[in-house]
Amino acid sequence: MVLEEKILILDFGSQYTQLIARRVRELNVYCEIHPYNKTPQLDSSFKGVILSGSPFSVRDKDAPVPDLSQIKGKLPVLGVCYGAQYLAHESGGTVTPSKHREYGRANLTSIDQKSPLFRGLTLNTQVWMSHGDTIINMPETFKPIASTHDVKNGAFQIEAQNTFGIQFHPEVYHTTEGKKLLENFVKDICGVSGNWTAASFAGAAIEELKTTIGDEKVVLGLSGGVDSSVAAVLLDKAIGKQLNCIFVNNGLLRKNEFDEVLASYKDMGLNVKGVDASDKFLDQLEGVSDPEQKRKIIGRVFIEVFDEEATKIKDVKWLAQGTIYPDVIESVSVNGPSATIKSHHNVGGLPETMNLKIIEPLKLLFKDEVRKVGKTLNISNQLIGRHPFPGPGLSIRILGEITREKVRILQEVDSIYIGEMREQGLYDDVWQAGAILLPIQSVGVMGDERTYEQVVALRAVTSTDGMTADWVHLPYDFLSKVSSKIINNVKGVNRVVYDISSKPPATIEWE
């Protein structure tokens, strides 16, 4: 997609880099993250550069060293934490371990009110520090423009350049006026207009899809989730019936989900075929307990089913995918793909024998931006507001071996839990919720009889992007009602517990 204005973010491996991009995007300014050692070819569309933080010290032997020869002095630059220290270090300044390591909240005790970076910010505004080094001697051309109690050179500007450095993180919410500082940089200093919106993206994407695809056919695997649904509607508006959607039932969806979602897709006018492959998936999963093996089986069988159905469509040239920007960033990160904690919930790829070109309409967007685009396309709130649901479905919410009876139990439990959440107006306040069937049984009493039945755990979290999450303090009355309803209506369950773990150290899903 051709964009006239954008900000380049060079990533040095900071945990906050994606957050910088999200904050810039919130200003209706498009930005791209690239590894510091893979700077893209710069053209007139790049209006400024932000250098991220890093887990490294500039004094480390293997510290990241970017090539700024085509950037510094030619484009506005904002160095954040490591980025600021690198600017000072490579110009002859002195960066040393701080006597007072600052981590957490601090306040700006001095601000140069004439600096365009701090225009409109208030003295003593709270900022968030996260560094063990500090700049004690700055190069001659570096002018201090802000300080904290413990950090004299909290921010600087290089004279005669629009190059700035700050030792705090404006991208985190704890920096109370961080958004204003970033706005000063990208809009006032870089001169970006800030007209990149969900509506403008959707219009441009549809036109680009028309031009790229022409009169050729596209196949897309729908999951019922937000990403694939928004991708489908964008493609449908661009090429209409040239788009062929396939919605596969793996037998691990929520209760009645296959029929309900398939009906909603057809009501939206999408050219979609539903394929019920439940038995094939469940037969292959029989006797399998290892979560990683479950994922691999589901991924393999999905590929087999999808490939079989896709080959029935004549003259298909394109495979569309609902890839979003965090997936793209991860694939080209500074250190390469992260160490595998668990296989990604989505299918990693399709057979090379399909020999199809790839089209990814959402690859520039974060999750919340995908939802905004969906709203501009008039996709129903019921679909756009759906909680994230793992690609392997209920298989990773059934701990241990999967059986048809366990699937039935969990579908019933989940239906009651999510249904009551909607009924009580709690669903939209929760980022993700679900039930987990535990591989243990507990003693209970029902009537005059002792029981020995399954235990289910309920999970509800708040989050922005799933990277971190806090458990939701659901009302006790609600939990009491749900627990009672589950135990009284789902045969095979006699105990309900509530998960109060946050991420980290736990993960959102249990497998």
Stockholm file with secondary structure:
# STOCKHOLM 1.0

chainA/1-511         MVLEEKILILDFGSQYTQLIARRVRELNVYCEIHPYNKTPQLDSSFKGVILSGSPFSVRDKDAPVPDLSQIKGKLPVLGVCYGAQYLAHESGGTVTPSKHREYGRANLTSIDQKSPLFRGLTLNTQVWMSHGDTIINMPETFKPIASTHDVKNGAFQIEAQNTFGIQFHPEVYHTTEGKKLLENFVKDICGVSGNWTAASFAGAAIEELKTTIGDEKVVLGLSGGVDSSVAAVLLDKAIGKQLNCIFVNNGLLRKNEFDEVLASYKDMGLNVKGVDASDKFLDQLEGVSDPEQKRKIIGRVFIEVFDEEATKIKDVKWLAQGTIYPDVIESVSVNGPSATIKSHHNVGGLPETMNLKIIEPLKLLFKDEVRKVGKTLNISNQLIGRHPFPGPGLSIRILGEITREKVRILQEVDSIYIGEMREQGLYDDVWQAGAILLPIQSVGVMGDERTYEQVVALRAVTSTDGMTADWVHLPYDFLSKVSSKIINNVKGVNRVVYDISSKPPATIEWE
#=GR chainA/1-511 SS CCCSCEEEEEESSCTTHHHHHHHHHHTTCCEEEEETTSCCCCCTTEEEEEECCCSSCTTSTTCCCCCCTTTBTTBCEEEETHHHHHHHHHTTCEEEEEEEEEEEEEEEEEECTTSGGGTTCCTTCEEEEEEEEEEEECCTTEEEEEEESSCSCSEEEETTTTEEEESBCTTSTTSTTHHHHHHIIIIIISCCCCCCCHHHHHHHHHHHHHHHHTTCEEEEEECSSHHHHHHHHHHHHHHGGGEEEEEEECSCSCTTHHHHHHHHHHHTTCCEEEEECHHHHHHHHBTCCCHHHHHHHHHHHHHHHHHHHHTTSTTEEEEECCCCHHHHHHHTCTTSSCCCSSCCSSCCCCCGGGCCEEECTTTTCCHHHHHHHHHHTTCCHHHHTCCCCCTTGGGGGBCSCBCHHHHHHHHHHHHHHHHHHHHTTCGGGCSEEEEEEEEEEEEEEETTEEEEEEEEEEEEEECSSSSSBEECCCCHHHHHHHHHHHHHHSTTEEEEEECCCCBTTSCSSCC
#=GC SS_cons         CCCSCEEEEEESSCTTHHHHHHHHHHTTCCEEEEETTSCCCCCTTEEEEEECCCSSCTTSTTCCCCCCTTTBTTBCEEEETHHHHHHHHHTTCEEEEEEEEEEEEEEEEEECTTSGGGTTCCTTCEEEEEEEEEEEECCTTEEEEEEESSCSCSEEEETTTTEEEESBCTTSTTSTTHHHHHHIIIIIISCCCCCCCHHHHHHHHHHHHHHHHTTCEEEEEECSSHHHHHHHHHHHHHHGGGEEEEEEECSCSCTTHHHHHHHHHHHTTCCEEEEECHHHHHHHHBTCCCHHHHHHHHHHHHHHHHHHHHTTSTTEEEEECCCCHHHHHHHTCTTSSCCCSSCCSSCCCCCGGGCCEEECTTTTCCHHHHHHHHHHTTCCHHHHTCCCCCTTGGGGGBCSCBCHHHHHHHHHHHHHHHHHHHHTTCGGGCSEEEEEEEEEEEEEEETTEEEEEEEEEEEEEECSSSSSBEECCCCHHHHHHHHHHHHHHSTTEEEEEECCCCBTTSCSSCC
//
